[in-house]
Amino acid sequence: MDLTDAAKLLLFSGAASMLFSTFLGFLMLVPMQPWGRQLLKGMNFKQFGAAHLDWLMLGLMQGLAGGLVVVFAVNPAPSAVWAMVLGGWLNPLAYVFRAFGVNAFAFDGGAMQRLAAALGLGSSVAIAYAWVSILATCWNGW
């Protein structure tokens, strides 16, 4: 993966995350409608607000990583680029799980909760790895 491919993937994925979060924002209007209150009864809908903001922030993060690749004219490791993209898309799912009653922030409980928590941990580790790798590449190319 060369510089332009890495930057394009990171920037496109970040922009797609922003668009996805925009559509999620429209979905968040449903429980505020008279007909929508009963439709989503029993769901912790505030958690979708947290996921909405997380996808926005992680989309900006991917875009920033793409910008660093371009400005520093570096070729980051493909694993770092993919870790940033996958981590950015998977990390907010912890809030989605929580909206449905699965606490993905505690490695406890049944199989579903442990799977959700492992997904959250794995995506966080992927993002941290991606940042360390991309910033180290930029530092070496400075």
N, C-alpha and C positions, 0 to 999 in steps of 0.2 A: 504494500500500500504506500503510494508516494504522498508527498505533501498535499497536492490538490485533492486526491481522493479522501485523505483523512479529514481535511478541512471541509470538503463538501459533505461528507457523511455527518460530521459533528454539527455543522450549521443546519443542514436539512433536518436532522433528527431534532435539534433544538427548536426549530421553527414548527415542526410537526407537533412537538409537545405543547407549544404555545397554542396551536390551533385546537388540539385535543382538549386542552384545559378550557378553552373558550366554549367549546360545545358542552363540556361538563358544567360550566357556569350556567348555560341555558337549562340543563337538567336540574340544577339546584333551585330553579324557580318553581318546579312542579309542586313541592309541598306547600308553597305559599298560595297556590290556587285553591279555590273552594273544592273543586273536584279532585285535586291532587292529595289532599290531606288523608283521605281514606285509602288512596291507592298505595301509599308508602307507609302505612301505619305499622308501628313496631320497629322501624328501621332508625338507627341513629344517624340521621341525615347530616348532622353537623360534621361528621367525619368526612363527608364528601367535600366540605369546604376546606378541610385540611389537605385532602388529596389534591384538590383544585390548585391550592397555593403551592403545594409541593411540586406538581407537574410544571407550574409556571417557573418556579425557582430552578428546578433541574433542567428545564429547557434553556433558561438563560445561562446556566452553568455549561451546558454543552456548547452553546454559541460562543461563550468566552473561551472555552478550550479550543474551538475551531479558529477563533481569532488569534489566539496565541500561536497556533501552528502556522498561520499565514504570516503574522508579524515577525516571528522569529525564524521563519523559513526552515522549519525542522520537519523531519520525518519521524513521528512518534511510532513506537511499537504498535503493530496492528492490535495486539491483545489489549493495550491501553485504550485505544480508540473504541474497540468493541465493548470493553468493560465500562467505559464512560456512557456509551449509548445504552447498553442493557441495564446498567445500574440506574440510569436516569429514568428509564421507563418502568422498571420493576419496583423501585424503592417506595413510591407512593401507594403501592398496593396494600401496605400495612394498614393504612387508614381505611381503605375499601373493606378489607377483612373486618376491621373494627366496626364499621357501619353495620355489618351483618352479625355482630355479636362475637366475633373471634378476636381475641386480644393478641395481635401479632407482635406486641412489644414485650411479651414475657414468654420465655422458653419454658412453658409449663402446660399442664393440661393434657388434652387428648392429641391424637395424631394430627388433626387439622390445625390446631393451634401451634403445635411444634413445627409443622411444615411452613405455616405462615411466618413464624418467627425466624426460621432458618432462611426463608426467602428474603426477609427484611435484613437480616444480618449479612447474608451473602451479597445483596445489592449494595449495602453500605461499604463492605470491604472492597467490592469492585470499584466503587467510586473513589475511595481513598487510594487504592492502587493506581487507578488511572491518573489522578492528580499528581501523585508522587512521580510517576513515570513521565508524564507530559512535562511537568515543571523541571524535572532533572534533565530532560532532553533540551528544553529551552535554555536552561542554565549552561549546559555544555555547548550549546550553539551560540551563546552570547559573545 
